[in-house]
Amino acid sequence: MTTIIGVKLNNRLESSVEFQTLISKFGCSIKTRIGLHSTCSNICAKFGIILLEIIDDDVVPELKRDLSRLEGAKVEAMVL
């Protein structure tokens, strides 16, 4: 079973440090991290989408709960 957690950060610039600290706590359980946000030479988007491939399904509930506590975060999971 593969679990992908999708996170949309609506305040990416303000919450990125807290987000990074949080996912570092679960670093051994995250196989892949993909960050998606729009950018150009003089503008950095305020929101971003991060996809996390989880290899330890036991941590999924705790990780989702902790991510959901970030201000402006929306968290969804997909199990394949």
DSSP file (Angstrom, degrees, kcal/mol; ACC not computed):
  #  RESIDUE AA STRUCTURE BP1 BP2  ACC     N-H-->O    O-->H-N    N-H-->O    O-->H-N    TCO  KAPPA ALPHA  PHI   PSI    X-CA   Y-CA   Z-CA
    1    1 A M              0   0    0      0, 0.0     2,-0.4     0, 0.0    56,-0.1   0.000 360.0 360.0 360.0 138.5    0.0    0.0    0.0
    2    2 A T        -     0   0    0     54,-0.0    78,-3.1     2,-0.0     2,-0.5  -0.973 360.0-160.7-119.5 131.8    1.2    3.5   -0.9
    3    3 A T  E     -AB  54  79A   0     51,-1.0    51,-2.9    -2,-0.4     2,-0.5  -0.953   3.3-169.1-113.7 128.6    0.0    6.6    0.9
    4    4 A I  E     -AB  53  78A   0     74,-3.0    74,-2.7    -2,-0.5     2,-0.5  -0.975   7.1-159.0-113.0 124.8    0.4   10.1   -0.7
    5    5 A I  E     -AB  52  77A   0     47,-2.8    47,-2.6    -2,-0.5     2,-0.5  -0.916   5.4-159.0-104.2 126.2   -0.3   13.0    1.6
    6    6 A G  E     -AB  51  76A   0     70,-3.1    70,-2.5    -2,-0.5     2,-0.4  -0.896   8.1-172.0-104.8 133.0   -1.1   16.3   -0.2
    7    7 A V  E     -AB  50  75A   0     43,-2.7    43,-2.7    -2,-0.5     2,-0.6  -0.989  10.3-163.1-126.8 126.4   -0.7   19.6    1.7
    8    8 A K  E     -AB  49  74A   0     66,-2.7    66,-2.1    -2,-0.4     2,-0.7  -0.949   9.0-161.1-106.2 118.8   -1.8   23.0    0.4
    9    9 A L  E >   -AB  48  73A   0     39,-2.8    39,-1.8    -2,-0.6     3,-0.7  -0.884   9.1-174.1 -99.4 112.7   -0.1   25.8    2.4
   10   10 A N  T 3  S+     0   0    0     62,-2.8    -1,-0.1    -2,-0.7     3,-0.1   0.715  88.5  40.8 -78.8 -21.0   -2.1   29.0    1.9
   11   11 A N  T >> S+     0   0    0     60,-0.3     4,-2.5    61,-0.2     3,-0.6  -0.459  74.0 158.1-119.2  57.1    0.5   31.0    3.8
   12   12 A R  H <> S+     0   0    0     34,-2.7     4,-1.3    -3,-0.7    -1,-0.1   0.853  70.3  50.8 -54.3 -43.4    3.6   29.3    2.3
   13   13 A L  H 34 S+     0   0    0     33,-0.4    -1,-0.3     1,-0.2     4,-0.3   0.866 117.2  39.8 -65.9 -35.5    6.0   32.1    3.1
   14   14 A E  H <4 S+     0   0    0     -3,-0.6     4,-0.3    32,-0.2    -2,-0.2   0.797 123.2  37.7 -83.0 -29.6    4.9   32.3    6.7
   15   15 A S  H  X S+     0   0    0     -4,-2.5     4,-2.7     1,-0.1     5,-0.2   0.431  85.6  96.0-104.9   1.3    4.6   28.6    7.5
   16   16 A S  H  X S+     0   0    0     -4,-1.3     4,-2.6    -5,-0.3     5,-0.2   0.870  85.3  49.0 -64.7 -37.6    7.5   27.1    5.5
   17   17 A V  H  > S+     0   0    0     -4,-0.3     4,-2.3     2,-0.2    -1,-0.2   0.939 114.6  44.6 -67.2 -45.7    9.9   26.9    8.5
   18   18 A E  H  > S+     0   0    0     -4,-0.3     4,-2.2     2,-0.2    -2,-0.2   0.892 113.8  51.5 -64.7 -39.2    7.3   25.3   10.8
   19   19 A F  H  X S+     0   0    0     -4,-2.7     4,-2.6     2,-0.2     5,-0.3   0.938 110.2  48.4 -61.6 -47.3    6.3   22.9    7.9
   20   20 A Q  H  X S+     0   0    0     -4,-2.6     4,-1.7     1,-0.2    -2,-0.2   0.900 111.2  50.1 -62.2 -41.7   10.0   21.9    7.3
   21   21 A T  H  X S+     0   0    0     -4,-2.3     4,-1.2     2,-0.2    -1,-0.2   0.914 111.6  50.1 -60.9 -43.1   10.6   21.3   11.0
   22   22 A L  H >X S+     0   0    0     -4,-2.2     4,-0.7     1,-0.2     3,-0.6   0.934 111.5  44.9 -64.5 -48.0    7.4   19.2   11.2
   23   23 A I  H 3< S+     0   0    0     -4,-2.6     3,-0.4     1,-0.2    -1,-0.2   0.774 105.2  63.1 -72.9 -21.4    8.2   16.9    8.2
   24   24 A S  H >< S+     0   0    0     -4,-1.7     3,-1.4    -5,-0.3    -1,-0.2   0.856  96.0  60.3 -64.9 -32.8   11.8   16.6    9.5
   25   25 A K  H << S+     0   0    0     -4,-1.2    -1,-0.2    -3,-0.6     3,-0.2   0.829 114.0  35.7 -59.6 -32.6   10.3   14.9   12.5
   26   26 A F  T >X S+     0   0    0     -4,-0.7     3,-2.2    -3,-0.4     4,-0.6   0.126  82.8 123.7-106.2  17.7    8.9   12.2   10.2
   27   27 A G  G X4  +     0   0    0     -3,-1.4     3,-0.9     1,-0.3    -1,-0.2   0.794  68.1  55.9 -54.4 -36.8   11.8   12.2    7.8
   28   28 A C  G 34 S+     0   0    0     -4,-0.2    -1,-0.3     1,-0.2    -2,-0.1   0.657 109.0  49.3 -71.8 -14.2   12.5    8.5    8.0
   29   29 A S  G <4 S+     0   0    0     -3,-2.2    26,-2.8    26,-0.1    27,-0.8   0.457  93.4  85.2-102.1  -3.7    8.9    7.8    7.0
   30   30 A I  E <<  +C   54   0A   0     -3,-0.9    24,-0.2    -4,-0.6     3,-0.1  -0.889  46.6 175.0-105.4 115.1    8.9   10.1    3.9
   31   31 A K  E     +     0   0A   0     22,-2.7     2,-0.4    -2,-0.7    -1,-0.2   0.891  69.6  18.5 -82.7 -43.4   10.2    8.5    0.8
   32   32 A T  E     -C   53   0A   0     21,-1.0    21,-2.7     2,-0.0     2,-0.4  -0.985  57.8-171.3-135.5 140.4    9.5   11.3   -1.7
   33   33 A R  E     -C   52   0A   0     -2,-0.4     2,-0.5    19,-0.2    19,-0.2  -0.994   6.6-177.9-131.4 126.2    8.7   15.0   -1.3
   34   34 A I  E     -C   51   0A   0     17,-2.5    17,-2.9    -2,-0.4     2,-0.5  -0.989   8.3-161.2-125.5 124.3    7.6   17.1   -4.2
   35   35 A G  E     -C   50   0A   0     -2,-0.5     2,-0.5    15,-0.2    15,-0.2  -0.903   6.1-171.3-107.5 132.0    6.9   20.9   -3.8
   36   36 A L  E     +C   49   0A   0     13,-3.5    13,-3.0    -2,-0.5     2,-0.3  -0.980  21.1 137.6-124.9 121.5    4.8   22.8   -6.4
   37   37 A H        -     0   0    0     -2,-0.5     2,-0.3    11,-0.2    11,-0.1  -0.974  48.6-108.0-157.3 152.7    4.4   26.5   -6.4
   38   38 A S        +     0   0    0      9,-0.4     7,-2.0    -2,-0.3     2,-0.3  -0.574  44.4 160.7 -81.1 142.0    4.4   29.3   -9.0
   39   39 A T  B     +D   44   0B   0     -2,-0.3     2,-0.3     5,-0.2     5,-0.2  -0.989  15.9 176.9-155.0 154.9    7.3   31.6   -9.2
   40   40 A C        -     0   0    0      3,-2.1     3,-0.5    -2,-0.3     5,-0.0  -0.837  55.8 -72.1-145.4-174.4    9.0   34.0  -11.6
   41   41 A S  S    S+     0   0    0     -2,-0.3     3,-0.1     1,-0.2     0, 0.0   0.759 127.5  16.7 -60.1 -28.5   12.0   36.3  -11.3
   42   42 A N  S    S+     0   0    0      1,-0.1     2,-0.4     0, 0.0    -1,-0.2   0.377 116.8  64.6-127.6   5.3   10.3   38.8   -9.0
   43   43 A I        -     0   0    0     -3,-0.5    -3,-2.1     2,-0.0     2,-0.5  -0.995  52.5-167.5-134.5 132.6    7.2   37.1   -7.5
   44   44 A C  B     -D   39   0B   0     -2,-0.4    -5,-0.2    -5,-0.2   -31,-0.1  -0.981  33.4-113.1-118.1 125.6    7.0   34.1   -5.2
   45   45 A A        -     0   0    0     -7,-2.0   -32,-0.1    -2,-0.5    -6,-0.0  -0.178  10.6-140.2 -59.4 144.7    3.6   32.6   -4.8
   46   46 A K  S    S+     0   0    0    -34,-0.1   -34,-2.7   -35,-0.1   -33,-0.4   0.699  85.6  51.2 -77.5 -20.2    1.9   32.8   -1.4
   47   47 A F        +     0   0    0    -36,-0.2    -9,-0.4   -35,-0.1     2,-0.3  -0.841  63.8 178.2-118.8 157.3    0.5   29.3   -1.6
   48   48 A G  E     -A    9   0A   0    -39,-1.8   -39,-2.8    -2,-0.3     2,-0.4  -0.982  21.6-135.1-150.7 159.7    2.1   26.0   -2.5
   49   49 A I  E     -AC   8  36A   0    -13,-3.0   -13,-3.5    -2,-0.3     2,-0.4  -0.976  18.3-168.7-120.0 132.2    1.3   22.3   -2.8
   50   50 A I  E     -AC   7  35A   0    -43,-2.7   -43,-2.7    -2,-0.4     2,-0.5  -0.979   5.7-158.7-122.8 131.7    3.5   19.6   -1.3
   51   51 A L  E     -AC   6  34A   0    -17,-2.9   -17,-2.5    -2,-0.4     2,-0.5  -0.941   8.5-167.9-109.9 130.7    3.1   15.9   -2.0
   52   52 A L  E     -AC   5  33A   0    -47,-2.6   -47,-2.8    -2,-0.5     2,-0.6  -0.976  11.7-152.1-121.9 122.6    4.6   13.4    0.4
   53   53 A E  E     -AC   4  32A   0    -21,-2.7   -22,-2.7    -2,-0.5   -21,-1.0  -0.854  20.0-153.7 -92.8 120.5    5.0    9.7   -0.3
   54   54 A I  E     -AC   3  30A   0    -51,-2.9   -51,-1.0    -2,-0.6   -24,-0.2  -0.808  20.9-177.4-102.2 131.6    4.9    7.9    3.0
   55   55 A I  S    S+     0   0    0    -26,-2.8     2,-0.6    -2,-0.4   -25,-0.1   0.523  75.8  60.2-103.0  -8.1    6.6    4.5    3.5
   56   56 A D    >   -     0   0    0    -27,-0.8     3,-1.8     1,-0.1     4,-0.4  -0.868  62.8-170.8-122.0  96.0    5.4    3.9    7.1
   57   57 A D  G >  S+     0   0    0     -2,-0.6     3,-0.8     1,-0.3    -1,-0.1   0.697  79.0  73.2 -62.2 -18.8    1.6    3.8    7.2
   58   58 A D  G 3  S+     0   0    0      1,-0.2     4,-0.3     2,-0.1    -1,-0.3   0.787  96.9  48.8 -66.0 -26.3    1.7    3.7   11.0
   59   59 A V  G <> S+     0   0    0     -3,-1.8     4,-2.9     1,-0.2     5,-0.3   0.576  85.1  92.7 -89.4  -9.2    2.7    7.4   11.1
   60   60 A V  H <> S+     0   0    0     -3,-0.8     4,-2.8    -4,-0.4     5,-0.3   0.904  84.3  48.0 -56.3 -49.5    0.1    8.7    8.6
   61   61 A P  H  > S+     0   0    0      0, 0.0     4,-2.2     0, 0.0    -1,-0.2   0.929 116.3  43.6 -59.2 -44.4   -2.6    9.6   11.2
   62   62 A E  H  > S+     0   0    0     -4,-0.3     4,-2.7     2,-0.2     5,-0.2   0.913 114.7  49.5 -66.9 -42.5   -0.1   11.5   13.4
   63   63 A L  H  X S+     0   0    0     -4,-2.9     4,-2.7     2,-0.2     5,-0.2   0.927 112.1  47.8 -63.3 -45.2    1.5   13.2   10.4
   64   64 A K  H  X S+     0   0    0     -4,-2.8     4,-2.3    -5,-0.3    -1,-0.2   0.913 112.6  49.6 -61.1 -42.8   -1.9   14.3    9.0
   65   65 A R  H  X S+     0   0    0     -4,-2.2     4,-0.9    -5,-0.3    -2,-0.2   0.938 113.1  45.6 -61.8 -47.3   -3.0   15.6   12.4
   66   66 A D  H >< S+     0   0    0     -4,-2.7     3,-0.6     1,-0.2     4,-0.4   0.903 113.3  49.3 -65.4 -41.3    0.2   17.6   12.9
   67   67 A L  H >< S+     0   0    0     -4,-2.7     3,-1.5     1,-0.2    -1,-0.2   0.884 105.7  58.0 -64.4 -37.9    0.1   19.0    9.4
   68   68 A S  H 3< S+     0   0    0     -4,-2.3    -1,-0.2     1,-0.3     5,-0.2   0.732  96.9  63.6 -65.0 -21.8   -3.5   20.0    9.8
   69   69 A R  T << S+     0   0    0     -4,-0.9    -1,-0.3    -3,-0.6     2,-0.2   0.629  77.9 104.5 -78.6 -13.4   -2.6   22.1   12.8
   70   70 A L  S X  S-     0   0    0     -3,-1.5     3,-1.8    -4,-0.4     2,-0.1  -0.510  86.8-104.6 -68.8 134.4   -0.4   24.4   10.6
   71   71 A E  T 3  S+     0   0    0      1,-0.3   -60,-0.3    -2,-0.2    -1,-0.1  -0.390 103.2   9.1 -62.0 128.7   -2.2   27.7   10.0
   72   72 A G  T 3  S+     0   0    0      1,-0.3   -62,-2.8    -2,-0.1     2,-0.4   0.620  97.1 135.6  78.9  14.2   -3.6   27.9    6.5
   73   73 A A  E <   -B    9   0A   0     -3,-1.8     2,-0.4    -5,-0.2    -1,-0.3  -0.778  36.5-167.0 -99.5 139.1   -2.9   24.2    5.7
   74   74 A K  E     -B    8   0A   0    -66,-2.1   -66,-2.7    -2,-0.4     2,-0.4  -0.995  13.2-164.7-119.6 130.0   -5.3   21.9    4.0
   75   75 A V  E     +B    7   0A   0     -2,-0.4     2,-0.3   -68,-0.2   -68,-0.2  -0.950  13.7 167.6-123.5 131.4   -4.3   18.2    4.2
   76   76 A E  E     -B    6   0A   0    -70,-2.5   -70,-3.1    -2,-0.4     2,-0.4  -0.963  17.3-149.1-135.8 154.1   -5.7   15.3    2.1
   77   77 A A  E     -B    5   0A   0     -2,-0.3     2,-0.4   -72,-0.2   -72,-0.2  -0.947   4.2-163.0-126.8 148.6   -4.4   11.7    1.7
   78   78 A M  E     -B    4   0A   0    -74,-2.7   -74,-3.0    -2,-0.4     2,-0.5  -0.999   7.0-159.7-129.2 127.9   -4.6    9.2   -1.1
   79   79 A V  E      B    3   0A   0     -2,-0.4   -76,-0.2   -76,-0.2    -2,-0.0  -0.938 360.0 360.0-112.0 126.7   -4.1    5.5   -0.6
   80   80 A L              0   0    0    -78,-3.1   -77,-0.1    -2,-0.5    -1,-0.1   0.351 360.0 360.0-120.5 360.0   -3.1    3.4   -3.6
